Amino acid sequence: MLPTTKKINYPVHYGIDIGGTKIEIGIFSSDLELLDKWRIKTPTTCYDEFLKAIQYLILDADERSAQQGSIGIGMPGIIDNENKVKSANVPCATGKFIIQDLKNLLDREFAVANDCRLFALSECIGGAGDKQAIVYGAIIGTGAGGGLCINRKLLKTVNNVAGEYGHVAASGMLLQRYNLPVKTCGCGLSGCIESYIAGPGLGWLYKFFGGNNESTTEFVAQLRLENPIAEQTFTCYMDLLGSSFASLVLSYDPHVIVVGGGLSKIDEIIAGLPKAIEQHLFNGVNAPPIKRAVFGDASGVRGAAILGKQNETS
């Protein structure tokens, strides 16, 4: 915890991680040592309350650190090319100009990015992708998203969607191979790979092939017992995931792919990924090393703090 009576004599950086249920803030030193963190409930129905919640956290951080730190914010969804938010998890912010609104509210500079991209940023600086020039960070959890870092910075693009691999269409060849239906995705498109490889997708596959339910916990337990249905599910799942990650290799050719999210904790997935990827690459192209994330759930606030620090420097 930060001292409450003694002024800190070095700069600090705030990372704010906005989720659908909580907003967490962390205070970091310049060498990314976590000094303090706390969280509050996310207001999701009233935009004014949402802004005031962020303001409250920032002013609280100012008081705790006895200074004004740089500010980086991560949240689900995207900031489009008009600087409008699109976020299913925080519906009150959709269509709003959050960066400008926060600047008006606090007269401070902010940097805002998608939470999956901040995962990649966190892992490329001191994490599993440290000291690598091109790092792709992929999350496979409740959803599937990611980000690309080049020379320790997030790749900036026109629509801020570079690395959004979860909403690329699944391979038609593989859907046909496993007789899978084309599923409708929550984004509004059909056939997105996220519908098959994220946690709910894996659970759905398990039941599709004859499992009792859509529990990924049961799937893993049955896989380790060599249950034929679980093994068939795993073969299909790894084929889909390998194909998806192969497209990342062909698109970005990263030095390393760092994997996070709940499904990254399944050892069989991490161990099987290199071979699964290479089955979808032509001769002469090799899969990069696949590494499990170092910072895990802490990447949200940490990546946001890095973003704020970089924004202040630039």
C-alpha positions in Angstrom: 0.0 0.0 0.0 1.1 3.5 -0.6 2.1 5.7 2.4 -0.6 8.1 3.4 1.5 10.7 5.1 4.7 10.8 3.1 4.9 12.3 -0.4 6.2 10.0 -3.1 9.2 11.7 -4.8 9.0 9.8 -8.1 6.5 9.9 -10.9 3.6 7.4 -10.9 1.3 6.0 -13.6 -2.3 5.0 -13.2 -3.8 2.0 -15.1 -7.6 1.7 -15.2 -9.2 -1.6 -16.3 -12.9 -1.2 -17.0 -15.0 -4.4 -17.1 -18.7 -5.2 -17.3 -18.9 -5.7 -13.5 -15.9 -3.8 -11.9 -13.5 -1.0 -12.6 -10.0 -1.6 -11.2 -7.2 1.0 -10.8 -3.6 0.4 -10.1 -0.8 2.8 -9.3 2.6 1.9 -10.7 6.1 3.3 -10.5 8.0 4.1 -13.6 9.6 0.6 -13.5 6.1 -0.9 -13.3 6.2 -1.9 -9.7 2.6 -2.1 -8.4 2.2 0.3 -5.5 -1.5 0.1 -4.8 -4.7 -1.1 -6.4 -8.5 -1.2 -5.6 -11.8 -1.6 -7.4 -15.4 -0.4 -7.5 -18.5 -1.6 -9.2 -19.0 -0.5 -12.9 -22.1 1.7 -13.6 -23.3 0.3 -16.9 -26.7 2.0 -17.4 -26.0 5.7 -16.7 -23.1 7.4 -18.6 -22.8 10.3 -16.2 -22.4 7.9 -13.3 -19.9 5.9 -15.3 -17.7 9.0 -15.9 -18.0 10.0 -12.3 -16.9 6.6 -11.2 -13.7 6.9 -13.2 -13.2 10.5 -12.0 -13.6 9.3 -8.4 -10.9 6.6 -8.9 -8.5 9.0 -10.4 -8.9 11.7 -7.7 -8.6 9.0 -5.1 -5.3 7.9 -6.7 -4.1 11.5 -6.8 -4.7 11.7 -3.0 -3.0 8.4 -2.3 0.1 9.3 -4.3 0.1 13.0 -3.5 0.5 13.9 -7.2 -1.1 13.5 -10.6 -0.1 10.4 -12.4 -0.3 9.7 -16.1 -3.5 7.8 -17.0 -4.2 4.8 -19.3 -7.6 3.2 -19.6 -8.5 -0.2 -21.0 -12.0 -1.3 -21.7 -13.9 -4.0 -23.7 -15.0 -3.0 -27.2 -13.3 -0.5 -29.5 -12.8 3.2 -30.0 -13.7 3.7 -33.6 -12.1 6.0 -36.1 -14.4 8.8 -35.0 -13.3 8.2 -31.3 -16.7 6.8 -30.4 -16.9 3.8 -28.0 -18.5 0.6 -29.1 -18.8 -1.8 -26.1 -21.4 -4.5 -25.4 -20.1 -4.9 -21.8 -20.6 -1.2 -20.9 -23.7 -0.2 -22.9 -24.0 3.3 -21.5 -20.7 4.2 -23.1 -21.5 3.0 -26.6 -21.7 5.9 -29.0 -20.0 8.3 -26.5 -16.7 10.2 -26.9 -15.2 8.9 -23.7 -11.7 10.4 -24.2 -13.0 13.9 -24.8 -15.6 13.7 -22.0 -13.0 12.6 -19.5 -10.6 15.4 -20.6 -13.4 17.9 -20.1 -14.3 16.5 -16.7 -10.8 16.4 -15.3 -8.7 18.6 -17.5 -6.2 15.8 -17.9 -4.7 13.8 -20.7 -5.9 10.2 -21.2 -5.0 7.2 -23.4 -7.7 4.6 -24.0 -7.4 1.2 -25.7 -9.2 -2.1 -26.0 -8.4 -4.4 -23.0 -7.2 -7.3 -25.1 -4.6 -5.0 -26.8 -3.4 -3.9 -23.4 -2.9 -7.5 -22.5 -0.5 -7.7 -25.5 1.2 -4.4 -24.4 1.7 -5.7 -20.9 3.2 -9.0 -22.0 5.6 -7.4 -24.5 7.2 -5.3 -21.8 8.6 -7.5 -19.0 6.2 -10.3 -19.8 6.4 -13.5 -21.9 7.1 -11.4 -25.0 9.8 -9.2 -23.4 12.7 -8.1 -25.7 10.9 -9.4 -28.8 10.3 -6.9 -31.7 6.9 -8.3 -32.8 4.6 -9.7 -30.2 1.0 -11.0 -30.7 -1.0 -11.3 -27.6 -4.1 -13.6 -27.9 -6.8 -14.1 -25.3 -8.9 -17.2 -25.3 -11.4 -16.9 -22.5 -15.1 -15.9 -22.5 -14.2 -14.3 -25.9 -11.3 -14.3 -28.3 -9.4 -11.1 -28.9 -5.9 -9.8 -29.1 -3.4 -7.2 -30.1 -0.1 -6.7 -31.9 2.9 -4.9 -30.5 5.8 -3.7 -32.6 8.9 -2.5 -30.8 7.2 -2.4 -27.5 4.2 -0.3 -28.7 0.7 -1.2 -29.8 0.2 -1.0 -33.6 -2.1 1.9 -34.3 -4.5 1.5 -37.2 -7.3 3.4 -38.8 -10.2 1.5 -37.2 -8.3 0.3 -34.1 -9.1 -3.3 -34.8 -5.7 -4.8 -35.8 -5.4 -8.1 -34.0 -9.2 -8.7 -33.7 -8.8 -12.3 -34.7 -11.9 -13.6 -33.0 -14.1 -12.0 -35.6 -12.4 -13.5 -38.6 -14.5 -16.2 -40.2 -13.8 -19.8 -39.3 -12.3 -22.0 -42.1 -15.1 -23.3 -44.3 -13.0 -26.4 -45.0 -12.9 -27.2 -41.2 -16.6 -26.5 -40.7 -17.3 -29.0 -43.5 -14.7 -31.5 -42.2 -16.4 -31.7 -38.8 -19.9 -31.1 -40.0 -20.3 -27.9 -37.9 -23.1 -25.4 -38.4 -22.3 -21.8 -39.2 -23.0 -20.1 -35.9 -24.2 -16.5 -35.4 -21.8 -14.4 -33.4 -22.7 -11.7 -30.9 -21.0 -9.1 -33.0 -23.6 -9.5 -35.7 -21.6 -11.6 -38.2 -21.9 -15.3 -38.9 -19.2 -17.9 -38.7 -16.8 -16.0 -36.5 -14.0 -18.2 -35.1 -14.7 -16.9 -31.6 -18.0 -18.8 -31.6 -16.0 -22.0 -31.8 -12.7 -21.4 -29.9 -13.6 -19.2 -27.0 -14.7 -20.8 -23.7 -18.4 -21.0 -24.6 -17.5 -22.3 -28.0 -15.3 -25.1 -26.6 -18.2 -26.1 -24.3 -20.6 -26.0 -27.2 -18.3 -28.3 -29.3 -18.1 -30.8 -26.4 -21.9 -31.1 -26.3 -22.1 -31.1 -30.1 -20.0 -34.2 -30.3 -22.0 -36.0 -27.6 -20.9 -34.6 -24.2 -23.4 -34.4 -21.4 -23.3 -30.6 -21.1 -21.3 -27.6 -22.2 -18.9 -27.6 -19.2 -15.3 -27.0 -20.1 -14.3 -28.3 -16.7 -16.0 -31.6 -17.4 -14.5 -31.6 -20.9 -10.9 -31.3 -19.5 -11.5 -34.0 -16.9 -12.9 -36.4 -19.5 -10.0 -35.5 -21.9 -7.5 -36.6 -19.3 -9.5 -39.8 -18.8 -9.1 -40.4 -22.5 -12.9 -40.2 -23.1 -13.5 -40.7 -26.9 -16.0 -37.8 -27.1 -13.6 -35.4 -25.3 -10.8 -36.6 -27.6 -12.9 -36.0 -30.7 -13.8 -32.5 -29.3 -10.1 -31.7 -28.6 -9.1 -32.8 -32.2 -11.7 -30.5 -33.7 -11.0 -27.6 -31.3 -7.2 -27.7 -31.9 -7.7 -27.8 -35.7 -9.9 -24.7 -35.5 -7.6 -22.9 -33.1 -4.5 -23.9 -35.1 -6.0 -22.6 -38.3 -6.9 -19.3 -36.6 -3.4 -18.8 -35.2 -1.8 -19.8 -38.5 -3.6 -16.9 -40.1 -2.0 -14.7 -37.4 1.4 -16.0 -38.4 0.7 -15.4 -42.1 -0.7 -11.9 -41.4 1.8 -10.6 -38.8 4.7 -13.1 -38.7 5.3 -12.4 -34.9 8.4 -13.5 -33.0 6.2 -14.9 -30.3 2.5 -15.5 -29.6 1.6 -15.0 -26.0 -1.7 -16.7 -24.9 -3.8 -15.6 -22.0 -7.4 -16.1 -20.7 -9.0 -19.0 -19.0 -8.4 -21.6 -21.7 -4.7 -20.8 -21.7 -4.5 -22.5 -18.3 -5.3 -25.9 -20.0 -1.9 -27.4 -20.5 -3.0 -29.6 -23.4 -4.0 -26.6 -25.4 -0.7 -24.8 -24.9 1.3 -27.9 -25.6 -0.6 -28.8 -28.7 -0.7 -25.4 -30.4 2.7 -25.4 -32.2 1.8 -28.6 -34.1 -1.8 -27.5 -34.7 -0.6 -24.2 -36.2 2.0 -25.8 -38.4 -0.5 -28.1 -40.0 -2.0 -25.0 -41.5 1.2 -23.4 -42.8 2.9 -24.1 -46.0 6.5 -25.5 -46.2 9.1 -23.0 -45.2 7.0 -21.2 -42.7 7.3 -22.1 -39.0 5.1 -21.4 -36.1 6.6 -19.0 -33.6 7.1 -20.0 -29.9 3.8 -20.2 -28.0 4.1 -18.8 -24.5 1.6 -18.6 -21.6 1.1 -15.1 -20.3 3.2 -14.0 -17.3 0.8 -11.4 -15.8 -2.6 -13.0 -16.5 -5.5 -11.1 -14.9 -3.1 -8.3 -13.8 -2.4 -7.4 -17.5 -5.4 -5.1 -17.7 -4.3 -2.5 -15.2 -0.6 -3.0 -16.0 -1.0 -2.6 -19.7 -3.2 0.5 -19.2 -0.5 2.0 -17.0 2.1 1.4 -19.7 -0.2 3.0 -22.3 -0.6 6.1 -20.1 3.1 6.3 -19.5 3.9 6.0 -23.2 1.2 8.6 -24.1 2.7 11.0 -21.5 6.2 10.5 -23.0 5.0 11.0 -26.6 
